[in-house]
């Protein structure tokens, strides 16, 4: 039976053998296209392009729910196989799920009618949660159910944004987008809490693993979800001193985690310093948001973009670079150019956060260009891994 299962898996085209393959490739390509289009529209180079709801509504939805949604799907659909010991989604069901994601992207880009757009956008995250939940339920693996809950909450935020789209209500769209962004940050904190100390230990050949702190991890998750719900309700969108305790506690907790994981040896290993820097943007974004609520910072957008580019974009690029190597049977040694890709993304964050307030057009243009360079380098050196078989001959 094992031999039959192995032969069946090897008969599937490599691109459809595991979730990370189509979704990592599609997500990375979309990262380049989406930021390129948004920058061109923002700088006035696409005056005739008017997607449903306007380019701002498209941008608000497609970066957290289109780009990040694809990477989350690819990661979780692959990871759940390791967690449960059961085969992950593959073959035509995986191709169908990816096609749904792709059609949703094309529909908005090509100006599909609103009912068709909604029909394509709404089912993806609930379907992902259902697939993950079924896998976990089969082995009663309760410890990973919080990830399913976060995916369902993301679906709720997406629906809130799309409901605002149908009403032409920009405030509802903003609530859904920002709540979804902070939910993705919550996922980064959960997954980062598992993989960053483990990857650091393995990457530096440390004998003693970092001691787990499940209570701290649970507290961070609960507070992160609370913050996302405050954004969904709209309560966090106006400056308020009562937000400061929550934000400052989260800054301290994330800082404590980073200190707990840190080892000076990470700076010799691009796959490690890229992850640590991505996570470091999370407390920095929270600190900037706290400064805005305290009246010390005039533009909350700086905090949101530090989170979106630094934490979400940085963590995604770092995880893509490492996970893709491991799951295609390659040594955990990325192409040397990936160090430049990680650096380019960090510079993109700095340009967006520090330059835009003083030179908006130059800051947006430079930040977008650096982001595109970072993901284009990844695509150039990794794309072939996704549509070819594992180099060690194993299925997957």
C-alpha positions as CSV (number, residue, x, y, z in Angstrom):
1,X,0.0,0.0,0.0
2,X,2.9,2.4,0.8
3,X,4.3,1.7,-2.6
4,X,1.0,2.4,-4.3
5,X,0.6,5.7,-2.4
6,X,4.2,6.7,-3.4
7,X,3.6,5.8,-7.0
8,X,0.3,7.8,-7.0
9,X,2.1,10.9,-5.5
10,X,4.9,10.7,-8.0
11,X,2.4,10.5,-10.9
12,X,1.1,14.0,-10.0
13,X,2.7,16.9,-11.8
14,X,5.3,18.4,-9.4
15,X,3.5,21.8,-9.3
16,X,0.4,20.1,-7.7
17,X,2.1,17.8,-5.2
18,X,1.9,20.1,-2.2
19,X,0.3,23.4,-1.4
20,X,3.5,25.4,-1.1
21,X,4.4,24.9,-4.8
22,X,1.6,26.8,-6.6
23,X,0.8,29.2,-3.8
24,X,4.3,30.3,-3.1
25,X,5.0,30.8,-6.8
26,X,1.7,32.5,-7.5
27,X,2.0,34.7,-4.3
28,X,5.5,35.8,-5.2
29,X,4.5,36.7,-8.8
30,X,1.5,38.6,-7.5
31,X,3.7,40.5,-5.0
32,X,5.6,41.9,-8.0
33,X,2.6,42.6,-10.1
34,X,0.4,44.1,-7.3
35,X,3.0,46.5,-5.9
36,X,4.0,47.5,-9.5
37,X,0.4,48.3,-10.4
38,X,-0.3,50.1,-7.2
39,X,2.9,52.3,-7.4
40,X,2.1,53.1,-11.1
41,X,-1.5,54.1,-10.2
42,X,-0.4,56.1,-7.2
43,X,2.2,58.0,-9.2
44,X,-0.3,58.8,-12.0
45,X,1.1,56.4,-14.7
46,X,-2.2,54.5,-15.1
47,X,-4.9,57.1,-15.3
48,X,-7.3,54.8,-17.2
49,X,-7.1,51.9,-14.8
50,X,-10.1,51.9,-12.5
51,X,-10.8,48.5,-10.8
52,X,-14.2,47.9,-9.1
53,X,-14.3,50.2,-6.1
54,X,-11.2,52.1,-7.1
55,X,-7.5,51.4,-6.9
56,X,-7.4,52.1,-3.2
57,X,-10.1,49.4,-2.4
58,X,-8.2,47.0,-4.6
59,X,-4.9,47.7,-2.8
60,X,-6.5,47.4,0.6
61,X,-7.9,44.0,-0.3
62,X,-5.3,42.4,-2.5
63,X,-2.2,42.8,-0.4
64,X,-3.4,41.2,2.8
65,X,-6.0,38.8,1.4
66,X,-4.6,38.2,-2.1
67,X,-0.8,38.2,-1.7
68,X,-0.5,37.2,2.0
69,X,-3.5,34.9,1.7
70,X,-1.8,32.8,-0.9
71,X,1.4,32.4,1.1
72,X,-0.6,31.5,4.3
73,X,-2.5,28.9,2.3
74,X,0.7,27.4,0.8
75,X,2.4,27.3,4.2
76,X,-0.5,25.9,6.2
77,X,-1.6,23.3,3.6
78,X,2.0,22.0,3.6
79,X,2.6,22.3,7.3
80,X,-0.6,20.4,8.2
81,X,0.8,17.3,6.5
82,X,3.8,17.4,8.9
83,X,1.7,18.1,11.9
84,X,-0.8,15.3,11.3
85,X,1.2,12.7,9.4
86,X,-1.7,12.6,6.8
87,X,-1.2,13.4,3.1
88,X,-1.7,17.1,2.3
89,X,-3.9,18.5,-0.4
90,X,-2.6,17.6,-3.8
91,X,-3.6,16.9,-7.4
92,X,-6.8,18.3,-8.8
93,X,-8.2,19.5,-5.5
94,X,-5.1,21.6,-5.0
95,X,-5.3,22.8,-8.6
96,X,-9.0,23.7,-8.1
97,X,-8.2,25.7,-4.9
98,X,-5.4,27.6,-6.5
99,X,-7.5,28.3,-9.6
100,X,-10.1,29.9,-7.3
101,X,-7.4,32.1,-5.9
102,X,-6.1,33.0,-9.3
103,X,-9.5,33.7,-10.8
104,X,-10.3,36.0,-7.9
105,X,-7.1,38.0,-8.7
106,X,-7.8,38.2,-12.4
107,X,-11.5,39.1,-11.9
108,X,-10.6,42.3,-9.9
109,X,-7.8,43.2,-12.3
110,X,-9.9,42.8,-15.4
111,X,-13.0,44.6,-14.1
112,X,-15.4,41.8,-13.6
113,X,-18.9,42.7,-12.4
114,X,-19.3,43.0,-8.6
115,X,-21.4,39.9,-8.1
116,X,-18.9,37.7,-9.9
117,X,-16.1,39.4,-8.0
118,X,-17.7,38.6,-4.7
119,X,-18.5,35.0,-5.7
120,X,-14.8,34.4,-6.4
121,X,-13.4,36.3,-3.4
122,X,-15.6,35.1,-0.6
123,X,-15.1,31.3,-0.5
124,X,-11.3,31.0,-0.5
125,X,-10.4,31.5,3.2
126,X,-13.4,29.5,4.5
127,X,-12.5,26.7,2.2
128,X,-8.9,26.9,3.5
129,X,-10.1,26.8,7.1
130,X,-12.3,23.8,6.3
131,X,-9.5,21.8,4.7
132,X,-7.2,22.5,7.6
133,X,-9.8,21.8,10.2
134,X,-10.7,18.4,8.6
135,X,-7.0,17.4,8.7
136,X,-6.6,18.4,12.3
137,X,-9.9,16.9,13.4
138,X,-8.9,13.5,11.9
139,X,-6.1,13.2,14.5
140,X,-7.7,15.4,17.2
141,X,-4.8,17.8,17.1
142,X,-6.2,20.5,19.3
143,X,-3.0,22.6,19.6
144,X,-3.2,23.8,16.0
145,X,-6.9,24.8,16.1
146,X,-6.0,28.4,16.9
147,X,-4.5,28.7,13.4
148,X,-7.9,27.6,11.9
149,X,-9.6,30.2,14.1
150,X,-7.3,33.0,12.9
151,X,-8.0,32.0,9.2
152,X,-11.8,32.1,9.9
153,X,-11.4,35.5,11.5
154,X,-9.4,36.7,8.5
155,X,-12.4,35.5,6.4
156,X,-14.7,37.6,8.5
157,X,-12.4,40.7,8.0
158,X,-12.4,40.1,4.3
159,X,-16.1,39.9,4.2
160,X,-16.3,43.2,6.2
161,X,-14.1,44.8,3.6
162,X,-16.1,43.4,0.7
163,X,-19.4,44.5,2.4
164,X,-17.9,48.0,2.5
165,X,-17.1,47.6,-1.2
166,X,-20.7,46.8,-2.0
167,X,-21.9,49.9,0.0
168,X,-19.1,52.2,-1.3
169,X,-18.2,52.7,2.4
170,X,-14.4,53.4,2.6
171,X,-14.5,53.3,6.4
172,X,-15.8,49.7,6.5
173,X,-13.2,48.7,3.9
174,X,-10.4,50.2,6.0
175,X,-11.6,48.4,9.1
176,X,-11.6,45.1,7.3
177,X,-8.2,45.6,5.8
178,X,-6.4,46.8,8.9
179,X,-8.0,44.1,11.1
180,X,-7.0,41.5,8.5
181,X,-3.4,42.9,8.6
182,X,-3.2,42.6,12.4
183,X,-4.6,39.1,12.1
184,X,-1.7,38.2,9.7
185,X,0.6,39.7,12.3
186,X,-0.9,37.4,14.9
187,X,-0.2,34.4,12.5
188,X,3.4,35.7,12.2
189,X,3.7,35.7,16.0
190,X,2.3,32.2,16.3
191,X,4.3,30.6,13.5
192,X,7.4,32.8,14.3
193,X,7.2,31.6,17.9
194,X,7.6,28.0,16.6
195,X,10.0,28.3,13.7
196,X,12.4,31.2,14.6
197,X,13.9,29.6,17.7
198,X,14.0,26.2,16.0
199,X,15.5,27.6,12.8
200,X,18.0,29.6,14.8
201,X,19.1,26.5,16.8
202,X,19.5,24.4,13.6
203,X,21.1,27.2,11.6
204,X,23.8,27.8,14.2
205,X,24.2,24.2,15.2
206,X,23.3,24.9,18.8
207,X,23.0,21.8,21.0
208,X,20.5,23.2,23.5
209,X,17.1,24.2,22.0
210,X,15.5,27.4,23.2
211,X,13.1,26.6,26.0
212,X,9.4,26.9,24.9
213,X,7.2,29.4,26.7
214,X,3.6,28.3,25.9
215,X,2.0,30.7,28.3
216,X,3.8,33.7,26.8
217,X,2.9,32.5,23.3
218,X,-0.8,32.1,24.3
219,X,-0.8,35.6,25.9
220,X,0.7,37.1,22.8
221,X,-1.9,35.4,20.6
222,X,-4.9,36.5,22.7
223,X,-3.7,40.1,22.9
224,X,-3.0,40.1,19.2
225,X,-6.5,38.9,18.4
226,X,-7.9,41.5,20.7
227,X,-6.1,44.2,18.9
228,X,-7.3,42.9,15.5
229,X,-10.9,42.8,16.8
230,X,-10.6,46.4,18.0
231,X,-9.6,47.4,14.4
232,X,-12.6,45.4,13.0
233,X,-14.9,47.3,15.3
234,X,-13.4,50.6,14.4
235,X,-12.5,51.5,18.0
236,X,-8.8,51.4,17.2
237,X,-9.0,53.8,14.3
238,X,-9.3,57.0,16.3
239,X,-6.4,58.2,18.6
240,X,-7.2,57.2,22.2
241,X,-5.0,56.9,25.3
242,X,-6.9,53.8,26.5
243,X,-5.2,51.9,23.6
244,X,-1.8,52.5,25.1
245,X,-1.7,49.7,27.7
246,X,-2.5,47.0,25.2
247,X,0.0,48.3,22.6
248,X,2.8,48.8,25.1
249,X,2.3,45.3,26.7
250,X,2.5,43.8,23.2
251,X,5.7,45.8,22.5
252,X,7.2,44.4,25.6
253,X,6.1,40.8,25.0
254,X,7.4,40.8,21.4
255,X,10.6,42.4,22.5
256,X,11.0,39.7,25.2
257,X,10.5,37.0,22.6
258,X,13.1,38.5,20.3
259,X,15.6,38.8,23.2
260,X,14.9,35.2,24.2
261,X,15.6,33.9,20.6
262,X,18.6,36.2,19.8
263,X,22.1,34.9,19.2
264,X,24.8,37.1,17.7
265,X,25.6,34.3,15.2
266,X,22.4,35.0,13.2
267,X,24.2,37.9,11.4
268,X,26.3,35.3,9.5
269,X,23.3,33.5,8.2
270,X,20.9,35.4,5.8
271,X,18.1,32.9,6.4
272,X,18.2,33.8,10.1
273,X,18.8,37.5,10.2
274,X,16.1,38.0,7.7
275,X,13.6,36.3,10.0
276,X,14.7,38.1,13.1
277,X,14.6,41.5,11.4
278,X,11.1,40.8,10.0
279,X,9.8,39.9,13.5
280,X,11.6,43.0,14.9
281,X,9.3,45.2,12.7
282,X,6.3,44.0,14.7
283,X,7.1,45.6,18.0
284,X,8.4,48.7,16.1
285,X,5.0,49.0,14.3
286,X,3.2,48.6,17.6
287,X,5.4,51.3,19.2
288,X,4.7,53.6,16.2
289,X,1.0,53.0,16.6
290,X,1.2,53.7,20.4
291,X,3.0,57.0,19.5
292,X,0.1,57.9,17.2
293,X,-2.5,57.1,19.9
294,X,-0.5,59.3,22.3
295,X,-0.5,62.2,19.8
296,X,3.3,62.0,19.2
297,X,3.0,60.7,15.6
298,X,0.8,62.4,13.0
299,X,0.4,59.6,10.5
300,X,-0.7,56.1,11.6
301,X,-0.1,54.9,8.1
302,X,3.6,54.7,9.0
303,X,2.9,52.1,11.6
304,X,0.6,50.1,9.2
305,X,3.2,50.1,6.5
306,X,6.0,49.1,8.9
307,X,3.9,46.1,9.7
308,X,2.8,45.3,6.2
309,X,6.2,45.6,4.5
310,X,8.5,44.9,7.4
311,X,6.8,42.2,9.3
312,X,4.4,40.6,6.8
313,X,6.5,41.1,3.7
314,X,9.8,40.4,5.5
315,X,8.6,37.2,7.2
316,X,7.0,36.0,3.9
317,X,10.2,36.4,1.9
318,X,12.4,34.8,4.6
319,X,10.0,31.9,5.0
320,X,9.6,31.3,1.3
321,X,13.4,31.2,0.9
322,X,13.9,28.6,3.6
323,X,10.7,26.5,3.4
324,X,11.0,26.1,-0.4
325,X,14.5,24.7,0.0
326,X,13.6,22.2,2.7
327,X,10.4,20.9,0.9
328,X,12.2,20.4,-2.4
329,X,14.9,18.3,-0.9
330,X,17.7,20.9,-1.2
331,X,20.3,21.9,1.4
332,X,19.3,24.9,3.5
333,X,21.7,27.1,1.7
334,X,20.0,29.8,-0.4
335,X,21.6,31.3,-3.5
336,X,24.0,34.0,-2.4
337,X,21.9,36.7,-4.1
338,X,19.1,36.1,-1.6
339,X,21.1,38.1,1.0
340,X,20.7,41.1,-1.4
341,X,16.9,40.3,-1.7
342,X,16.5,40.4,2.0
343,X,18.4,43.6,2.3
344,X,16.4,45.1,-0.6
345,X,13.2,44.4,1.3
346,X,14.5,46.0,4.5
347,X,15.5,49.1,2.5
348,X,12.0,49.1,1.0
349,X,10.5,49.3,4.5
350,X,12.8,52.1,5.5
351,X,12.0,54.1,2.3
352,X,8.3,53.7,2.9
353,X,8.4,54.6,6.6
354,X,11.1,57.3,6.6
355,X,11.2,58.9,3.2
356,X,7.5,59.0,2.2
357,X,6.6,61.7,4.9
358,X,9.1,64.1,3.4
359,X,9.1,63.1,-0.3
360,X,6.0,61.1,-1.0
361,X,6.5,60.3,-4.7
362,X,10.2,59.5,-4.3
363,X,9.5,57.4,-1.2
364,X,6.7,55.4,-2.8
365,X,8.6,54.9,-6.0
366,X,11.8,53.8,-4.3
367,X,10.1,51.6,-1.8
368,X,8.0,49.8,-4.5
369,X,11.1,49.3,-6.7
370,X,13.1,47.8,-3.8
371,X,10.1,45.5,-3.0
372,X,9.9,44.4,-6.6
373,X,13.6,43.7,-6.8
374,X,13.4,41.6,-3.6
375,X,10.6,39.3,-4.9
376,X,11.9,39.3,-8.5
377,X,15.2,37.9,-7.2
378,X,13.4,35.2,-5.3
379,X,11.3,34.3,-8.4
380,X,14.4,34.2,-10.6
381,X,16.3,31.7,-8.4
382,X,13.4,29.7,-6.9
383,X,10.7,29.4,-9.5
384,X,12.1,26.3,-11.1
385,X,12.0,24.5,-7.8
386,X,8.2,24.7,-7.7
387,X,7.4,23.0,-11.1
388,X,10.2,20.4,-10.9
389,X,10.4,17.3,-8.7
390,X,12.3,17.1,-5.4
391,X,16.0,16.7,-6.0
392,X,16.1,13.8,-3.5
393,X,13.5,11.7,-5.4
394,X,11.0,11.8,-2.5
395,X,7.3,12.7,-3.1
396,X,6.1,16.1,-2.2
